[in-house]
């Protein structure tokens, strides 16, 4: 045994947040999120993993995703990042229109969703990007 094994034995590994015995929000191997948080490097690692997960889910579920231009891919990745792959796949009409390269109609459908009312600025920006194929800020 070594120090790492000893601490893991004592703390355990929890992949979802939980409240420790002191009532602090904790994750992983005893990481106190309330007092310690995460570093910028850790945040970037989580972000990179989440992006890769979104891209893999899109490629697996939407075979035509690979031939989209970078900007329209970004819209779908952003929506997946925000909604999760299951949530995004619920946009059946929008996705069918994107597959058919009817980008303006797809953008209009995006704005008719509950999601667009929850994140209006993001939805407007994504809608413009879907229509034009140009980056928006």
N, C-alpha and C positions, 0 to 999 in steps of 0.2 A: 504494500500500500504506500501511497505518497500523499502529500498535502492536498492535491487536487481531488484525488479519490476520496480522501477523508471528508473534505468539505461537501462534495457532491453526495456522499452517503448521508451526511447530517442534514443538508438542505433539501436534497431531492431535485428533480428536474420537472418544472411545470411549464408547458409551452403556451399556456393561456394565463392571463392575469388572474391573480387571486389575492385574498387578504391574508397576510401572515398573522401569526399569533399576537403581534402588537397592533394589528388592524391596519397595517400599511399595504398599499397596493404594490404587489410584487410579481415578478415574472422570472422565468428561466431558472437559474440556480441561485435563488435568494436575492435577485436584484430588486432593491427598494426603489420603485419608480417615483415615489413621492419625494423622497429626500435626495436621491442620487440622480434619478432620471437616466438619460442615455447621452452619449457623446455625439458630436457631429459625425464622426466616423461611423458609429453604430447606426445612426439615422440614415446615412447614405447607404450602408450595407443593406438595411431593411428595405430602403427605397429601390435599390437595384434588384433585389430579390422579388419585390412586389411587381416591378415592371416586367421582369422576365416571366413571372407567373401569368400576368395579363397577356403578354405577347404569345406565350405558349397556348393559353386557353383560346385566344382568338384564332390562331393558326389551326388548332385542333377542331374547333367548332365551325369555322367559316373558311372553307378551302380557298375562296376567292380573296381573302384578306391579303395574301402575299403579293397580289398584283396591284394593290392600291398604291397611289403615290404617298410620299412620306407625310404630307400634311393630313390627308384623310386617314391614314393609319394612326396618326397622332390623335385625331378626334376619337376614334374607336378605343384606342389605348386609354385615353383620358376618361372616357365614359366607363370603361371596364374598371379602371382604377377607382373611380368614384362609386360605381354601382355594384361592382363584382361581376364576374362573368355571367352568373345566373340572371342578375338584374338586366344586364345589357342584352342578353339573348331574348328577353321579353319584348324587345323593340322589334318585333317580327316584320311589321310593315316597313319601318325605317331601314332595316337590314336588307330586305328584299329590294328596296329601291336603290340602295347603295350597290348591291350586287349587279343590278341592271344599269348602273352608271347614271341613274336619275338623281343627281346630287342635290339639285334645288328642291325637288319634291321630298327627298329624304330629310333635308334641313328643315323643311316646313313641318314634317311629321315629328321631328325631334322637339320642336317648340310647342307642340300640342300635348306633350307628356306631363305627368305629375312631376317628374324630375326637373323639367324646365322651370316649374314654379318654385321648386325647392332651391335651385341654384341658378337664378335667372341670368346673372352676368356670364357665368361659365357657359350656360346653354346658348346664349346669344352669340358668344365668341365661337363656340364649336359649330354652331349653325352657319355662321359666316364662313368659317374655314371649310366646312363641307361644301358649301355652294361654290366658293371661289377657288379652292385648292391652294389658297395663300395663307401664310401665317398671320395671325392677328394677335394683338396685345391688349 
